Amino acid sequence: MVQKDRRFFGDPPEFLSQCSASAQLEAEVASALANDGTVDASDVVVTADHGGVTLAGTVASTQEIARCSQIALEIAGVRHVRNIIGVWGSKI
């Protein structure tokens, strides 16, 4: 049996390019949250899909919840933000 080198010609499959774009967007938003001095977003998880970003987790105050959304919306490529962040210790 003869083994041939695997080769791909042309554009990458759409699902791969979309996954990498979403991963890049997640990384940019997470980095912006981590580097912002006004919020402690260490318990916030960022997910992205087709330009939509979801923020989930907990922060210290309702002001930080709003600031997290604002930070995410400032990132190029973010079309909308779904914020499901809660406040530490509050009952859901």
Sequence and secondary structure as in RCSB ss.txt:
>XXXX:A:sequence
MVQKDRRFFGDPPEFLSQCSASAQLEAEVASALANDGTVDASDVVVTADHGGVTLAGTVASTQEIARCSQIALEI
AGVRHVRNIIGVWGSKI
>XXXX:A:secstr
         SS  HHHHHHHHHHHHHHHHHHHHHH TT   TTEEEEEETTEEEEEEEES HHHHHHHHHHHHTS
TT  EEEEEEEETT   
